[in-house]
Amino acid sequence: MGAIAQQRRVSKTRKLKRRTHYKLDMPGMVVCSNCGEYKLAHRVCPVCGYYNGRQVKEIKQKEEE
């Protein structure tokens, strides 16, 4: 047996109404416990290189002249 054929075309409005809840959310931002800057949750802090209370990445500091 073949596949069931579409009975009627879905209008653009109906299609867009169905997709209204597919949207981007704000990323989960938390405060770094070491330096206090905002960072993405469950990621290494890009400012100080700490994750879960331990330094896991060396961050090079810009030398001021």
VOBA-1610 file (N, C-alpha, C; in pm, whole numbers, padded with zeros to 5 digits, always signed):
BEGIN
Met+00084-00118+00000Met+00000+00000+00000Met+00088+00124+00000Gly+00040+00228-00063Gly+00115+00352-00071Gly+00094+00441+00050Ala+00168+00549+00052Ala+00156+00645+00161Ala+00025+00723+00148Ile-00025+00772+00257Ile-00147+00850+00256Ile-00116+00988+00198Ala-00196+01031+00103Ala-00173+01159+00037Ala-00233+01273+00119Gln-00172+01387+00106Gln-00222+01507+00175Gln-00356+01547+00116Gln-00453+01576+00200Gln-00588+01608+00153Gln-00601+01752+00109Arg-00547+01845+00187Arg-00555+01986+00153Arg-00421+02051+00184Arg-00393+02157+00110Arg-00269+02230+00133Arg-00282+02311+00261Val-00173+02314+00339Val-00171+02393+00463Val-00133+02536+00426Ser-00216+02631+00469Ser-00191+02770+00435Ser-00068+02823+00509Lys-00014+02932+00459Lys+00104+02993+00521Lys+00073+03038+00663Thr-00046+03093+00683Thr-00085+03141+00815Thr-00093+03028+00915Arg-00157+02918+00876Arg-00170+02804+00966Arg-00034+02743+00998Lys+00053+02737+00898Lys+00187+02682+00918Lys+00266+02769+01016Leu+00258+02901+00999Leu+00332+02992+01087Leu+00275+02994+01228Lys+00142+02977+01243Lys+00083+02970+01376Lys+00134+02847+01451Arg+00151+02738+01379Arg+00200+02615+01442Arg+00344+02631+01489Arg+00420+02715+01420Arg+00563+02730+01450Arg+00595+02847+01542Thr+00495+02908+01605Thr+00521+03028+01684Thr+00606+03000+01808His+00604+02880+01861His+00680+02852+01983His+00822+02805+01953Tyr+00861+02796+01826Tyr+00998+02762+01791Tyr+01080+02890+01787Lys+01138+02927+01898Lys+01214+03051+01902Lys+01336+03032+01991Leu+01431+03123+01979Leu+01552+03117+02060Leu+01525+03171+02199Asp+01584+03108+02297Asp+01574+03155+02436Asp+01704+03223+02475Met+01699+03295+02584Met+01821+03355+02637Met+01914+03244+02685Pro+02043+03255+02660Pro+02134+03152+02709Pro+02144+03156+02861Gly+02176+03043+02922Gly+02185+03035+03068Gly+02311+03102+03118Met+02299+03229+03160Met+02414+03303+03209Met+02418+03295+03361Val+02538+03270+03415Val+02558+03266+03559Val+02679+03352+03593Val+02693+03385+03720Val+02807+03465+03766Val+02921+03371+03802Cys+03040+03402+03754Cys+03159+03321+03785Cys+03189+03335+03933Ser+03212+03222+03998Ser+03238+03224+04142Ser+03378+03279+04174Asn+03467+03282+04076Asn+03604+03329+04100Asn+03618+03479+04074Cys+03574+03526+03956Cys+03597+03666+03921Cys+03471+03751+03921Gly+03353+03691+03924Gly+03229+03767+03931Gly+03173+03810+03797Glu+03237+03774+03686Glu+03186+03809+03554Glu+03079+03710+03512Tyr+02992+03752+03420Tyr+02891+03661+03367Tyr+02955+03567+03266Lys+02910+03441+03269Lys+02960+03340+03175Lys+02847+03243+03146Leu+02862+03164+03041Leu+02763+03061+03010Leu+02772+02950+03114Ala+02658+02894+03150Ala+02655+02788+03249Ala+02728+02665+03197His+02797+02594+03286His+02870+02470+03255His+02979+02491+03152Arg+03041+02610+03151Arg+03152+02640+03061Arg+03265+02701+03142Val+03386+02697+03088Val+03501+02761+03151Val+03484+02911+03135Cys+03515+02986+03240Cys+03504+03131+03236Cys+03608+03186+03137Pro+03565+03266+03039Pro+03660+03318+02941Pro+03749+03428+02998Val+03713+03485+03113Val+03791+03595+03171Val+03905+03542+03257Cys+03873+03446+03347Cys+03976+03400+03441Cys+04020+03256+03416Gly+03945+03177+03341Gly+03984+03040+03310Gly+03948+02938+03416Tyr+03861+02974+03510Tyr+03822+02883+03617Tyr+03694+02810+03581Tyr+03683+02684+03626Tyr+03561+02606+03614Tyr+03547+02520+03739Asn+03434+02531+03806Asn+03404+02451+03925Asn+03510+02470+04034Gly+03559+02593+04050Gly+03654+02624+04156Gly+03798+02590+04125Arg+03827+02539+04006Arg+03965+02504+03969Arg+04003+02576+03841Gln+04131+02612+03830Gln+04179+02676+03708Gln+04209+02566+03607Val+04140+02571+03495Val+04157+02468+03393Val+04213+02524+03263Lys+04226+02656+03256Lys+04275+02719+03132Lys+04358+02840+03169Glu+04475+02852+03109Glu+04560+02968+03130Glu+04512+03081+03042Ile+04487+03197+03100Ile+04445+03315+03026Ile+04562+03411+03019Lys+04601+03447+02898Lys+04713+03540+02882Lys+04664+03682+02907Gln+04738+03756+02988Gln+04704+03895+03019Gln+04774+03985+02922Lys+04706+04090+02876Lys+04768+04187+02788Lys+04862+04275+02870Glu+04982+04291+02820Glu+05080+04374+02892Glu+05058+04520+02856Glu+05040+04604+02957Glu+05023+04746+02936Glu+05158+04814+02943Glu+05183+04900+02847Glu+05313+04967+02843Glu+05304+05106+02901
//
